[in-house]
Amino acid sequence: MPTPTLLCLNTGSASLKFALFNLADCAGPQLPTAQLRGEIDSHDGQATLRWTDAQGQSHRTASAEPRGDIPAEVDALLDTLIAPADCGPIAAVAHRIVHGGTQFTSAQHISTDVRAALDALRSLAPLHQGPGLAGVDAATARLPAVPQIACFDTAFHATQTDTSRRYAIPRAWHDKGFKRYGFHGLSYDAISRKLPPLLSARAQGAVVVAHLGGGASLCGMRQLRSVATTMGFTALDGVVMSTRSGTIDPGLVLHWITEEHRDARDITAMLYHDSGLKGVSGLRGDMRTLEASTAAHAQKAIAVFAASVVHHIGALAADIGGLDALVFTGGIGTHSARIRQEVCAALSWLGLRIDPLANAAGQNCITHGDSPVPAYALPTDEEGVMALQAAALLG
């Protein structure tokens, strides 16, 4: 009998990542090896499907259709990749859901009530909650008898203290759920599982992980658990991002409302879609495009981004009482040698001694062997964490 499988769908604002795992390989705690893994993303306006099969062979197909028709993309995955791969029956579909609110701090079967509760959180993660739930609906329509499981980006940060999560606002507002939640938790969970073999006892110390991509945040850990993170109530706070502003003075938003007569919808669109790297450069929010450009505004955007990352690493080091290791992950974190170089150079006072050759080659460890603080560039594996959580829920 073919081994049952777990399908993981990571549906975001810019891409749909997917992975297929044998259920038997997901007993944990180690991250399982995927039988099939890939993503549909958009670069220069064209939707592109990239995947790696069970034999490790890479494939790529491009489409003239724009990226973002999630039901069609899920159908395409099931019809053109999953079914022809002759894998075992799908035991469950795990979905990355960005916001779990105060109610969901662990993986959940998606019942009608759970689906409704997650839908009510759309305004807290407007770029991500909708696409994640669209993936749930598409998979449910195609596989109605298969359990659908939600895995939450906010759950990893539930270990933080009330002091770390609290805003200095009236208590009644805090009690309504207006607090810091943090995001990218599945990514941080994945990195936390990769650290012990690399760092030994040091992994239990003060570690900052920088998840740098279209969305970007940082997490300060101790004992491999979240102590502090840069994103807050929404995924708009913290580090400068591709099209999101990151931290901004709330008084400036009030000024735009009262003096510039901008309404909430206009400001929301500006801060989520037209700011960050895109806003500073006046070009695009894609780091690959900016690094390839000689335009002064593109270079300024890169400098602002790097400075923002440096600032928040310093703040998190204060929060967690030091810095025993630094990890870069996410699309920019693992692929931009320039960003890693600039960040580590600015943090040399903390003990980072970057190895330019190792960094340029994209090696896992990018610092010299005698660096007091080691730095790593590690690919994350959100889908692997989702598979482990789903398997545990299935029992």
N, C-alpha and C positions, 0 to 999 in steps of 0.2 A: 504493500500500500504506500502511495506517495506520502511524504511527511507533510502535515499541515503547515501552512505558512501564515505570516503576519505581513500585511501591507501597511506601510506607513506613508501618509500623505502630509506634506509640510507645505501648506498653501499660504503664500505670503502676498504682499503687495506688488512685488516685482517678479516673482518666480513661483513655480510649483515644483518642489523637490519630492522625490519618492524613493522608496527602498523596499525590497522584499526580503524577508528573513525566514529561515526555517524555524518553526516554533520551538523545536527541540534545542536550538542553539541559544535560546533566550532565557535561560534559567538564571543568569546573572551571577555575580555582579559585574563581570567583565563584559565589555561591549561586544556584541555578536558581529560576525562577518556577514555582509549582505550577499544574497544570491544575485541581486539585480539592484542597481542604484543609478540615479540620474536626476535631471531636472529639465524643466522647460523654462527658459528665460528669454529676455528680449534685449538684444544689443543692436544699436543703430536702427531700431524700429522693426526688426524682423524677429519673429518667434523662432527659437531654435531648441530642438530636443537633443540632449546629450545623455548618453547612458553607458554604463559599463556592465557587461554580462558576467555570467558565472565563471567564465574562463579568463576574465580580466581584460577582455577585448573592448576597446572604446569605439563608440559609434556616435554619429552625428547626422541629424537631418534638419533641414530648414524649411520653413513654411512662409508663404506670402501672407498668411493670415496674422492679424495682430495678436499678441499674447494677452490672455485674460479671460477667454471663454472657458471657465472652469469646468462646467459639465462636459463640454466637447473634449477638453484635455484629459479628464478622467476616463471618458469613454475610449479615447485614443490609447491611453496607457493600458487599459484592460484588454482592448481588442488587438493592439499591435505588438505589445511587449509581454504582458503577463500571461495571457492565454497561450501564445505560441511558444513561450519558454517551457511549457509542459511542467510547471511547478505543481506542488500539491495544492489541495483545496485551501482557500483562504479562511482561516479560523476567525479573524477579526481584522478590522481596519482601524488603525490608530491615527488620530488627527492632532496636529499641533494647533492648540487654541491659545492665543496670546494672553487673554485676560480671564482669570478665574474669579476675580473679585474677592470678597471676604469668605465666600461660601466654599469654594473649591480649592483645596490645597494638596490634592492628590488626584491621580487618574480616576476617571469616572466613566461608567457606561452611559451612553447618551440616550436617555429616555426622552419622552416628549416634554416632561417637566424640566429636565436638565437643558434640553435644547432651547426652551423658552427663556430660562434663566440666563443662558449665555447670550442670547439675542438681546437681552435687556442691557448688556454691557457694551454694546457696539460703540456708544459715544466715548467710552474710555480708551478705545484702541481703534479709531476710525479707519486706519489703513490696513488693519490686519484681521479684526474680528469678523468682518463681513466675508472676506475671502476664505477664512478658515471654516466658517459655517457653510459657505457655498460648497466647499469640498465635502463636508459631512452630508449635505443634501444630495450631491451628485453620487457619492458612493452608496448612500442609502437607496437611491432610486435604482441603481444598477445591481446592488447586492442586498435586497431587502431582508433576507434571512440571516445575514452576517452581522454580528455585533459591531457597533461603532463605538469607539473609545476615545475620549478626550484626554489629551495630555497638555498640561498647562505651563506656560512660560513663567507665570508668576509664582508657581508653587515652590520653586527652589529657594526663594527668598523668605518663605514663611518662618525660617529659623531666626530671623532678625529680631532684636529686642524692640519693645514698644518705643523706646527712646529713639532708635534708628528710624523707625517708620512714621514717627509722629511729626506733623507740621505744627508750628506755634500758632494755631488758630483756636477759636473757642471750642471748649470740650464737646459741646453738643454737635458741632460740625464734624469733629473727629469721630464721634460715636456713630455718625451716619455712614462712615466708611471713607471719608476724605483723608487718606493717608498715603504714604509711599508704598507702592507695591513692588516695583522693579520688574524687569523683563529679561528676555534671553536666558531664562532659567534652564531650559533644556540644553542649551549650549554649555552653560557653566557646569551643569551636572556631568556632561560628557567629558569636559576637560578635567574635572575633579577625579574621574575614574582613570584618567591617563597619567596623572601626576605621580602616584606612589612609586611605580617602577622607575621613573626618571629622577625623582628627587629624594627617594627614601624618606628618612625622618623629616627632612626639610618640608615635605609636602604638607605636613600637619601644621606648619607655621604660618607666617603672614605672606599670603600669595595674592597678587593682583592679576586678574585675567581681563584682557582688553578684547572684547568682541567688537571688531571694527568691520563694518560692511555698509550697505545702504542704510540700515539702521545700526546705530553704534551705542554701546554702553560698556561700562567697566564694573567689575565686581571684586570687592575685597573679601578674602576668605581666611578663616582660621579653622583648623580641624576639618578642612575640606567642606566647610559649610559657609553659607553667605552671612557676612557680618554687616556689610554696607554695599550699596550699589548706586549708580549715578542716575538711573531713571527713577521716576517717582510715581505720582498718581496716574500719569499717562506715559506713553512712549515718546513724548516730545522733549522731556527734560534731559539734562546732562550734557554729553559730548555733542559737538557739532556733527551733523550727519549729512547724508547725501542731499536731501531736500528739506530736512528739518533743522530748525534753528539751534536746538539744544537749549541750555539754560539761558533765560532772558529775564530781565527785570520786570516783574509784574506791573510796576508803575508805568513802564513803557506801553504795555497793552492798554492800561487805563487811559493813558494820554491819547493813544490812537482813537479810542472810543469817544472821549470827551472833546478833544481838540481837533482831531482829523475827521471826526464823524464817520468812522469806519464801523461797519456792523460786525457782529461776531462771525458771520459766515465768511466775510472777506478776510478777516484776520486769521481765522482757522486755515483757510486756503493758503494764505501767505506763509504761515509758520510751518505748515506740514508739507506743502508742495513746491514753494518757490524760494525757500531760504537755504541755509546750510551751504554746501559746496556750490550748488546751483546758483544760489542768490549772490554769493560773493564773487563767483567767477563770471556770472552773466552768460555762462555757456550751458553746461550740463552738470549733473551731480555725480557722474561716473568718474571715479578716480583714475581709471585707465585713460579716459579722454583727457583729463586735466594734466596727467603726468606726460602725456605725449604732446601737449600744447606748449608753445613758447610765449603765449599771451601773458602779459603782466598780471591780469586779473586772475587767470588760472593758477599762476604761481602763488598769488596772494591767498587764494582759497586753500591751497595745500598747506601754506604756512599757518593759517588760522586753525585748520583742522589739527595739525600736529601740536600746536600750542594748547589747544583745548584738551587733547589727550594727555599731554604732560601735566597740565594743571590738575586734572582729575586723578591721575595716578598719585600725585603728591598728596592730595586730599585724602584719598583712600589709605595711603600708607599711614597717615596720621590716625585715621579711624581704627585701623587694625594693629597699630602699635609697631610699625616697622615694615620692612620689605625683605622677605627671604627669597622670593622669585617673582619674575614677571613673565606672563604668557600672552602672546598675541594669537588671536584666532579670528574667524570670520573671513569674508572675501578679501578685504583690504589687509587685514592682519596677517594672513598667510601668503599673500601674493605681492604686497608692496614692500620691497626691500628699502625703498626710499623712506617711507613713513617709519618703518622700524628703526632705520639708521638715525633719523632726525629725533625721534622720541628718546632713544637710548642715549644719544649724545647729550641731550638736554638733561638727562637724569644721571650723568656720570658722577655727580656729587653724592648720589645714593649708593654708589658702588658698582654700577653697571659698566663693564668694559666690553663693548661690542667687538666682535671679530668681523671685519668688513667682508672677508672672503666667504666665511660661513653664511653670513647674512645674504650676500649676493647670490649664493648658490641655493638658497632656500632650505638650508639644513634645519633640523629640529632645534638644535642648540645654536644660538647665534652669538654667544659671548665667548670670550677666551676662557680656557680651562681654569685659570687662576682668578677669574672675576669673582669678587666677593658676593655679588648677586647675579645668579644666572638668569638668562632670558631665553625663551623658547618661542618658536613659531609652530603651532600645532593645528592641524585641521580639526574642526569640531565634528561631532556626529550626533546631531539632534535626533535623527531617525533611529539610531541605535538605542538611545535612551528611551525613546517612545516605544520601541519594541520590548525593552525590558519592563517598562511600566505596564504595557498592555498584557504581556505574558503573566506578570504577577497578579494582575486583576483577574485574568482568566483562571488562575489557579493551576 
